[in-house]
Amino acid sequence: MIIACANQKGGVAKTTRVICLGGLLVKTGSCLVVDLDPQGNLTTGLGVEVKENQITSYEMITERATAKDALMATSRHP
């Protein structure tokens, strides 16, 4: 199943919605969320600390890295 959450307007709870939806979906199995926002709020909202020289979706989109290189694991909470 693929679910996309997009809206060009800011401040409409896209990030919050994806964090909550991802949390619900991970209870039934694995779930992949993709943070394409340059600010990276979804990433930090999931508790991932972005470090200098971190491979992000930007490097993936510009073909400087693969999707596998950009993957980051987060804690799974039952």
ChimeraX commands (.cxc) that place a marker at each C-alpha (Angstrom):
marker #1 position 0.00,0.00,0.00 radius 0.5
marker #1 position 1.26,3.48,-0.83 radius 0.5
marker #1 position -0.14,6.54,0.93 radius 0.5
marker #1 position 0.95,10.05,-0.04 radius 0.5
marker #1 position 0.34,13.17,2.01 radius 0.5
marker #1 position 0.95,16.39,0.12 radius 0.5
marker #1 position -0.25,19.97,0.12 radius 0.5
marker #1 position 1.61,23.01,-1.17 radius 0.5
marker #1 position 0.29,25.15,1.67 radius 0.5
marker #1 position 2.29,25.21,4.86 radius 0.5
marker #1 position 0.84,24.73,8.32 radius 0.5
marker #1 position -1.84,22.19,7.43 radius 0.5
marker #1 position -0.47,19.37,9.66 radius 0.5
marker #1 position 1.14,17.26,6.92 radius 0.5
marker #1 position 4.11,16.30,9.09 radius 0.5
marker #1 position 2.01,15.60,12.17 radius 0.5
marker #1 position -0.39,13.51,10.10 radius 0.5
marker #1 position 2.44,11.39,8.65 radius 0.5
marker #1 position 4.06,10.83,12.06 radius 0.5
marker #1 position 0.73,9.65,13.49 radius 0.5
marker #1 position -0.14,7.51,10.46 radius 0.5
marker #1 position 3.33,5.93,10.43 radius 0.5
marker #1 position 2.99,5.16,14.14 radius 0.5
marker #1 position -0.31,3.40,13.53 radius 0.5
marker #1 position 0.92,1.46,10.49 radius 0.5
marker #1 position 4.10,0.21,12.18 radius 0.5
marker #1 position 1.92,-1.62,14.73 radius 0.5
marker #1 position 0.91,-4.06,11.99 radius 0.5
marker #1 position 4.32,-4.45,10.33 radius 0.5
marker #1 position 7.06,-2.34,8.85 radius 0.5
marker #1 position 6.44,1.15,7.51 radius 0.5
marker #1 position 8.54,3.51,5.42 radius 0.5
marker #1 position 8.04,7.26,5.68 radius 0.5
marker #1 position 9.92,9.56,3.32 radius 0.5
marker #1 position 10.84,13.10,4.35 radius 0.5
marker #1 position 11.09,15.27,1.25 radius 0.5
marker #1 position 10.80,18.56,3.13 radius 0.5
marker #1 position 14.08,20.52,3.03 radius 0.5
marker #1 position 13.54,21.47,6.70 radius 0.5
marker #1 position 13.51,17.77,7.66 radius 0.5
marker #1 position 10.81,18.14,10.33 radius 0.5
marker #1 position 9.48,14.62,9.77 radius 0.5
marker #1 position 12.94,13.19,10.37 radius 0.5
marker #1 position 13.48,15.11,13.59 radius 0.5
marker #1 position 9.88,14.46,14.63 radius 0.5
marker #1 position 10.66,10.75,14.53 radius 0.5
marker #1 position 13.60,11.28,16.86 radius 0.5
marker #1 position 16.35,10.98,14.28 radius 0.5
marker #1 position 19.26,13.35,14.81 radius 0.5
marker #1 position 20.52,14.60,11.45 radius 0.5
marker #1 position 24.29,14.83,11.47 radius 0.5
marker #1 position 26.65,16.79,9.27 radius 0.5
marker #1 position 27.27,14.98,5.96 radius 0.5
marker #1 position 24.08,12.92,6.51 radius 0.5
marker #1 position 22.73,11.37,3.32 radius 0.5
marker #1 position 19.20,12.69,2.81 radius 0.5
marker #1 position 16.45,12.47,0.21 radius 0.5
marker #1 position 18.12,15.40,-1.57 radius 0.5
marker #1 position 21.18,13.28,-2.39 radius 0.5
marker #1 position 18.87,10.49,-3.49 radius 0.5
marker #1 position 16.83,12.73,-5.81 radius 0.5
marker #1 position 19.95,14.30,-7.32 radius 0.5
marker #1 position 21.36,10.78,-7.84 radius 0.5
marker #1 position 24.36,11.35,-5.56 radius 0.5
marker #1 position 23.23,8.41,-3.40 radius 0.5
marker #1 position 20.80,5.51,-3.61 radius 0.5
marker #1 position 17.58,5.14,-1.66 radius 0.5
marker #1 position 19.27,2.38,0.33 radius 0.5
marker #1 position 22.03,4.83,1.33 radius 0.5
marker #1 position 19.46,7.35,2.60 radius 0.5
marker #1 position 17.48,4.89,4.76 radius 0.5
marker #1 position 17.53,5.48,8.51 radius 0.5
marker #1 position 16.03,3.19,11.11 radius 0.5
marker #1 position 13.94,4.52,13.97 radius 0.5
marker #1 position 12.79,2.86,17.16 radius 0.5
marker #1 position 9.78,0.64,16.90 radius 0.5
marker #1 position 7.31,1.11,19.70 radius 0.5
marker #1 position 4.80,-1.74,20.14 radius 0.5
marker link #1:1,2 radius 0.2
marker link #1:2,3 radius 0.2
marker link #1:3,4 radius 0.2
marker link #1:4,5 radius 0.2
marker link #1:5,6 radius 0.2
marker link #1:6,7 radius 0.2
marker link #1:7,8 radius 0.2
marker link #1:8,9 radius 0.2
marker link #1:9,10 radius 0.2
marker link #1:10,11 radius 0.2
marker link #1:11,12 radius 0.2
marker link #1:12,13 radius 0.2
marker link #1:13,14 radius 0.2
marker link #1:14,15 radius 0.2
marker link #1:15,16 radius 0.2
marker link #1:16,17 radius 0.2
marker link #1:17,18 radius 0.2
marker link #1:18,19 radius 0.2
marker link #1:19,20 radius 0.2
marker link #1:20,21 radius 0.2
marker link #1:21,22 radius 0.2
marker link #1:22,23 radius 0.2
marker link #1:23,24 radius 0.2
marker link #1:24,25 radius 0.2
marker link #1:25,26 radius 0.2
marker link #1:26,27 radius 0.2
marker link #1:27,28 radius 0.2
marker link #1:28,29 radius 0.2
marker link #1:29,30 radius 0.2
marker link #1:30,31 radius 0.2
marker link #1:31,32 radius 0.2
marker link #1:32,33 radius 0.2
marker link #1:33,34 radius 0.2
marker link #1:34,35 radius 0.2
marker link #1:35,36 radius 0.2
marker link #1:36,37 radius 0.2
marker link #1:37,38 radius 0.2
marker link #1:38,39 radius 0.2
marker link #1:39,40 radius 0.2
marker link #1:40,41 radius 0.2
marker link #1:41,42 radius 0.2
marker link #1:42,43 radius 0.2
marker link #1:43,44 radius 0.2
marker link #1:44,45 radius 0.2
marker link #1:45,46 radius 0.2
marker link #1:46,47 radius 0.2
marker link #1:47,48 radius 0.2
marker link #1:48,49 radius 0.2
marker link #1:49,50 radius 0.2
marker link #1:50,51 radius 0.2
marker link #1:51,52 radius 0.2
marker link #1:52,53 radius 0.2
marker link #1:53,54 radius 0.2
marker link #1:54,55 radius 0.2
marker link #1:55,56 radius 0.2
marker link #1:56,57 radius 0.2
marker link #1:57,58 radius 0.2
marker link #1:58,59 radius 0.2
marker link #1:59,60 radius 0.2
marker link #1:60,61 radius 0.2
marker link #1:61,62 radius 0.2
marker link #1:62,63 radius 0.2
marker link #1:63,64 radius 0.2
marker link #1:64,65 radius 0.2
marker link #1:65,66 radius 0.2
marker link #1:66,67 radius 0.2
marker link #1:67,68 radius 0.2
marker link #1:68,69 radius 0.2
marker link #1:69,70 radius 0.2
marker link #1:70,71 radius 0.2
marker link #1:71,72 radius 0.2
marker link #1:72,73 radius 0.2
marker link #1:73,74 radius 0.2
marker link #1:74,75 radius 0.2
marker link #1:75,76 radius 0.2
marker link #1:76,77 radius 0.2
marker link #1:77,78 radius 0.2
view
